[in-house]
Amino acid sequence: HVDVIAARHLLACDVSGRSDPFAEVYLNDRLLGKSAWRVFTVNPTWDFKITLEIYSPFSILHIRIMDHDTVSHNDLIGFVEIRVADLLPNTELVGWCELRRKRHLHGYGPSRVRRHKSHRDDDPAHQDVSDLHRHLSMLPSQDGFECALGPHATPKRSPISRCASAAAVCCGKGPKDGSSEEKPSRKSSPRRSVESLIDKAKSVLHGEVDRPNAGELRLSLRLETPGDEDDEWYACCFPRPNFFLFPSSILNLGIFYHDLCEIRDIVTRSLQVAWCVPHYLMTWQCRPLSAALLAWWCLACLWPAVVLPTMFMWPVILLHFLRRPCWQEAMLV
């Protein structure tokens, strides 16, 4: 029994800074249910319930949070994967699960679950510190950032650190009221630039630029086994489920080279066809067809007005001949 209760702190996929999220429930990469979509929110509530029949403990429950788009395709906000073997039989499990971002959706389901079980994506010990430096280099060195990045990953101060300090206070990441903090000087920058800087710092602090995850999803799961709990061992006798291979977002040079070779072969065959057919006609390998083409050319020289109505007749005739294997072998040499 799966109950998709709610989500919080989702990624904003629309220009308005909100999303239109809905949930999709997959079992072994097969879509089995879909919830209603909520309008303009990043903290939706669904309470979507669905019951699934599971025969193998190697099955994987896959839940995607999508952004509803009326004009274009729906966008993937994040996903959660849970292996059935990790659930306790006849026990309800309720809690918040981390939503993984789209860039982690590659490969097979078991390998993704195995990698994600070791640590969360927002674990500071496993984050790419260089990416955090790139997005937080404008912020001052404060206790809040040292806790997020670690003492060794404190970003350097910049000339605009005073304005960023005020932005950090607005977002709840800087020092509280009454503590010592630097105030922006009057000669630093105009008010509009300060406001834009504050908005930019808020977006960085909220993680909309490059957040490690896509938010959190609250689930309620219950695995009911009608028989003895030891029957799970017998369930291993069933065939193992098949999973879909999601392509990697990283450029594979081997696949890229193979695609280029296919494009080259297609262009080469097209050029060969464009050359072989005129060569077949001009070398008089089929005397009746070449004589008819020569007669049409003489008629066009005598009466040029005949060219335009009859010039489309030859592609139709040649395509009709090329539908037969005997003509293909004769022309396309």
Secondary structure as the mmCIF struct_conf table of DSSP 4:
data_model
#
loop_
_struct_conf.conf_type_id
_struct_conf.id
_struct_conf.beg_label_comp_id
_struct_conf.beg_label_asym_id
_struct_conf.beg_label_seq_id
_struct_conf.end_label_comp_id
_struct_conf.end_label_asym_id
_struct_conf.end_label_seq_id
STRN STRN1 VAL A 2 ARG A 8
BEND BEND1 HIS A 9 HIS A 9
BEND BEND2 ASP A 14 ASP A 14
TURN_TY1_P TURN_TY1_P1 VAL A 15 SER A 16
BEND BEND3 GLY A 17 GLY A 17
STRN STRN2 SER A 19 SER A 19
STRN STRN3 PRO A 21 LEU A 27
TURN_TY1_P TURN_TY1_P2 ASN A 28 ASP A 29
STRN STRN4 ARG A 30 LYS A 34
HELX_LH_PP_P HELX_LH_PP_P1 SER A 35 ARG A 38
BEND BEND4 VAL A 39 PHE A 40
STRN STRN5 THR A 41 THR A 41
BEND BEND5 VAL A 42 ASN A 43
STRN STRN6 THR A 45 ILE A 50
TURN_TY1_P TURN_TY1_P3 PRO A 57 PHE A 58
STRN STRN7 ILE A 60 ASP A 67
BEND BEND6 THR A 70 SER A 72
HELX_LH_PP_P HELX_LH_PP_P2 HIS A 73 ASN A 74
STRN STRN8 ASP A 75 ARG A 83
HELX_RH_3T_P HELX_RH_3T_P1 VAL A 84 ASP A 86
BEND BEND7 LEU A 87 LEU A 87
HELX_LH_PP_P HELX_LH_PP_P3 LEU A 88 LEU A 88
STRN STRN9 PRO A 89 PRO A 89
TURN_TY1_P TURN_TY1_P4 ASN A 90 ASN A 90
STRN STRN10 GLU A 92 GLU A 98
HELX_LH_PP_P HELX_LH_PP_P4 LEU A 99 LEU A 99
STRN STRN11 ARG A 100 ARG A 100
HELX_LH_PP_P HELX_LH_PP_P5 ARG A 101 ARG A 101
HELX_RH_3T_P HELX_RH_3T_P2 LYS A 102 HIS A 104
STRN STRN12 GLY A 107 GLY A 107
HELX_RH_AL_P HELX_RH_AL_P1 GLY A 109 SER A 118
TURN_TY1_P TURN_TY1_P5 ASP A 121 ASP A 122
HELX_RH_3T_P HELX_RH_3T_P3 PRO A 124 HIS A 126
BEND BEND8 GLN A 127 GLN A 127
HELX_RH_AL_P HELX_RH_AL_P2 VAL A 129 LEU A 136
TURN_TY1_P TURN_TY1_P6 SER A 137 MET A 138
BEND BEND9 LEU A 139 LEU A 139
HELX_RH_AL_P HELX_RH_AL_P3 ASP A 143 LEU A 149
HELX_RH_3T_P HELX_RH_3T_P4 PRO A 151 ALA A 153
HELX_LH_PP_P HELX_LH_PP_P6 THR A 154 ARG A 157
TURN_TY1_P TURN_TY1_P7 PRO A 159 ILE A 160
HELX_RH_AL_P HELX_RH_AL_P4 SER A 161 CYS A 170
TURN_TY1_P TURN_TY1_P8 CYS A 171 GLY A 172
BEND BEND10 GLY A 174 GLY A 174
TURN_TY1_P TURN_TY1_P9 ASP A 177 GLY A 178
BEND BEND11 SER A 179 SER A 179
HELX_LH_PP_P HELX_LH_PP_P7 GLU A 182 SER A 185
TURN_TY1_P TURN_TY1_P10 ARG A 186 LYS A 187
BEND BEND12 SER A 188 SER A 188
HELX_RH_AL_P HELX_RH_AL_P5 ARG A 191 HIS A 206
TURN_TY1_P TURN_TY1_P11 GLY A 207 ASP A 210
BEND BEND13 PRO A 212 ASN A 213
STRN STRN13 GLU A 216 ARG A 222
STRN STRN14 LEU A 223 LEU A 223
BEND BEND14 PRO A 226 GLY A 227
TURN_TY1_P TURN_TY1_P12 GLU A 229 ASP A 230
HELX_RH_AL_P HELX_RH_AL_P6 ASP A 231 ALA A 235
TURN_TY1_P TURN_TY1_P13 CYS A 236 CYS A 237
BEND BEND15 PHE A 238 PHE A 238
HELX_LH_PP_P HELX_LH_PP_P8 PRO A 239 ASN A 242
STRN STRN15 PHE A 246 PHE A 246
HELX_LH_PP_P HELX_LH_PP_P9 PRO A 247 SER A 248
BEND BEND16 SER A 249 ILE A 250
HELX_RH_AL_P HELX_RH_AL_P7 LEU A 253 MET A 282
TURN_TY1_P TURN_TY1_P14 THR A 283 TRP A 284
BEND BEND17 GLN A 285 CYS A 286
HELX_RH_AL_P HELX_RH_AL_P8 ARG A 287 LEU A 302
HELX_RH_3T_P HELX_RH_3T_P5 PRO A 304 VAL A 306
HELX_RH_AL_P HELX_RH_AL_P9 VAL A 307 THR A 310
TURN_TY1_P TURN_TY1_P15 MET A 311 PHE A 312
HELX_RH_AL_P HELX_RH_AL_P10 MET A 313 LEU A 322
TURN_TY1_P TURN_TY1_P16 ARG A 323 ARG A 323
BEND BEND18 ARG A 324 ARG A 324
HELX_RH_AL_P HELX_RH_AL_P11 PRO A 325 MET A 331
#
